[in-house]
Amino acid sequence: MWLVVHRRCLTADNLDRRGWPSNGACPLCLSTHEDCTHLFVHCCFSQQVWIKFRDWTGADFRTPDDSFCSTEEWWLNTRKEVPKPERRNFDTIAILLHWRIWKERNARIFEQVASNVDRVLELIREDIATWRTAGCV
């Protein structure tokens, strides 16, 4: 999550800076140049993952959207609205959803396999069940 908050993920913008090849487009929505903030906050695919997750769980928190300038801004502002006893779970879920979005991005780039939002949500449900068994959530 440190990489996401500090915009150090190897997204197209950071690959370009290093002189590494990339096609530049967000692999999830194909609508704009990929950077960390777009991928995790502004991308319509990622936003749908968050919205469907919130709808599925009935959780009451703001999802990342265009009103936020960065993942850090979203996380810090949204976390303040979460009651203290629930913040650990919120942090864990935030990390899990970011991780799943990142894995979907990589599957599209490296394996040429694209899942829809519902499939990503299904994988998140499986992860939560596993993490619950391990005592993480």
Secondary structure as GFF3:
##gff-version 3
##sequence-region A 1 137
A	DSSP	alpha_helix	2	5	.	.	.	ID=ss1
A	DSSP	alpha_helix	12	17	.	.	.	ID=ss2
A	DSSP	alpha_helix	36	37	.	.	.	ID=ss3
A	DSSP	pi_helix	38	42	.	.	.	ID=ss4
A	DSSP	alpha_helix	44	57	.	.	.	ID=ss5
A	DSSP	alpha_helix	71	81	.	.	.	ID=ss6
A	DSSP	three_ten_helix	84	86	.	.	.	ID=ss7
A	DSSP	alpha_helix	87	106	.	.	.	ID=ss8
A	DSSP	pi_helix	107	111	.	.	.	ID=ss9
A	DSSP	alpha_helix	117	133	.	.	.	ID=ss10
###
